[in-house]
Amino acid sequence: MTKSKISIRSEHLKGAEVAWFAPLCNGDDAFLGHHDIRYKSDWSNTSNVLLTADRLGYRNILCPSSYQVGQDTLTFASAIAPLTSQINLLAAIRCGEIHPPMLGRTIATLDHILKGRLTINIISSDLPGTKLESTARYQRSREVIEILKQGWTQDHIDFKGEFYNIQLDTTDPVKPYQQNGGPLLYFGGYSPAAVDLCAEHCDVYLMWPETETRLQELMLNMSEKAATYGRRVDFGLRVHVIVRETEEEARQAAKQLMKYIEADEEKGTEIRERALDAKSYGVSRQAEMREMASDDGYVEPHLWTGIGKARSGCGGAIVGNPDQVLAKIQKYMDMGIRAFIFSGYPHASECKLFANYVLPKIKTFSMPVAQGRVPDIAPNTPLAAGIRS
């Protein structure tokens, strides 16, 4: 009997797509649980974080979506796009918020502004103020994706599903700049319905930090499910990072980050519970990781779980000196991870530290370019070189 193995779409590529995080949703501070107006999630601070990442050579940046104080994802992305030079934007799309054909047009517009530097993070959380059972939410996302893909690859849309019944005789308004399938879809989720959706339709499976063994289990499960659709996906890791010249300094920085939460643990719980996905299975796995950790919060060498005390979602950080952080990342790459979304507190400062100490030592690439999505010349779309209908 042949033993199953992890299957990676970009196994042949050396290096990784190294991304940073744009704190659009009230998620930037020097100390968790202690707001400082300098790190407000407004245009000034967040655009500075993104443009700093662009200037320093990061290849992508996640622009998240959440119903919290902060900025709308697509509005922000459209405003920042003309100011960037080489970085891709990973825009989070909460499926169901925008009527799919109009969402397709929005994506096409942004993709043309960026000339193919757009990637999409598919989100299936509840819409603010509503509650929908998990399987139904993923079905809604599946329908949105299928409608988008019809628009990107066909000359008409003809779709009938549980949530949408749409017939359109032209797809000109939704044609993106990227070819060969349109913008890449990044996706995170752990339930059977989530895994099935990613396996069938998405390109990069995003995971939150866990032990290497548990990450490998997730990757194997996804590989097996994708194979049932005759597909392979790439794997990505969303994780915080704290890098300093010495391990002692890095560990001290991690401890300092949590000083207000350690003094008031209820405050951390309150912050964590604000998120729309606070009760999700993925978040519960982050809690399990904290329970597995040692008294100082480390679940394995250089993987610290403390951030999860005050953050829903990604609750772990790689902590260490430059060589230790690089070695940990290399281990992940050896496992088959080809995309990383890093972040730190405050985001602009940690972005610079990582770029100084670690980023130059990693061979990086742009995933859309590597996957052949970005044309060498302007495509024959109505918003580019094509004829306007």
Stockholm file with secondary structure:
# STOCKHOLM 1.0

chainA/1-389         MTKSKISIRSEHLKGAEVAWFAPLCNGDDAFLGHHDIRYKSDWSNTSNVLLTADRLGYRNILCPSSYQVGQDTLTFASAIAPLTSQINLLAAIRCGEIHPPMLGRTIATLDHILKGRLTINIISSDLPGTKLESTARYQRSREVIEILKQGWTQDHIDFKGEFYNIQLDTTDPVKPYQQNGGPLLYFGGYSPAAVDLCAEHCDVYLMWPETETRLQELMLNMSEKAATYGRRVDFGLRVHVIVRETEEEARQAAKQLMKYIEADEEKGTEIRERALDAKSYGVSRQAEMREMASDDGYVEPHLWTGIGKARSGCGGAIVGNPDQVLAKIQKYMDMGIRAFIFSGYPHASECKLFANYVLPKIKTFSMPVAQGRVPDIAPNTPLAAGIRS
#=GR chainA/1-389 SS CCCCCCCBTTTTCCSBEEEEECCCSSCCCSBTTBCCGGGCSSHHHHHHHHHHHHHHTCSEEEECCCSSSSCCHHHHHHHHGGGCSSCEEEEEEETTSSCHHHHHHHHHHHHHHTTSCEEEEEECCCCTTCCCCHHHHHHHHHHHHHHHHHHHHSSSEEEECSSCEEEESCCGGGCCSCCSSSSCEEECCCSHHHHHHHHHHCSEEEECCCCHHHHHHHHHHHHHHHHTTTCCBEEEEEEEEEECSSHHHHHHHHHHHTHHHHHCHHHHHHHHTTSTTTTSHHHHHHHHHHHHSCTTSEEETTEECGGGGSCSSCCCEEEECHHHHHHHHHHHHHHTEEEEEEECSSHHHHHHHHHHHTGGGSCBCCHHHHTTCSCSSCCSSTTTTSCCC
#=GC SS_cons         CCCCCCCBTTTTCCSBEEEEECCCSSCCCSBTTBCCGGGCSSHHHHHHHHHHHHHHTCSEEEECCCSSSSCCHHHHHHHHGGGCSSCEEEEEEETTSSCHHHHHHHHHHHHHHTTSCEEEEEECCCCTTCCCCHHHHHHHHHHHHHHHHHHHHSSSEEEECSSCEEEESCCGGGCCSCCSSSSCEEECCCSHHHHHHHHHHCSEEEECCCCHHHHHHHHHHHHHHHHTTTCCBEEEEEEEEEECSSHHHHHHHHHHHTHHHHHCHHHHHHHHTTSTTTTSHHHHHHHHHHHHSCTTSEEETTEECGGGGSCSSCCCEEEECHHHHHHHHHHHHHHTEEEEEEECSSHHHHHHHHHHHTGGGSCBCCHHHHTTCSCSSCCSSTTTTSCCC
//
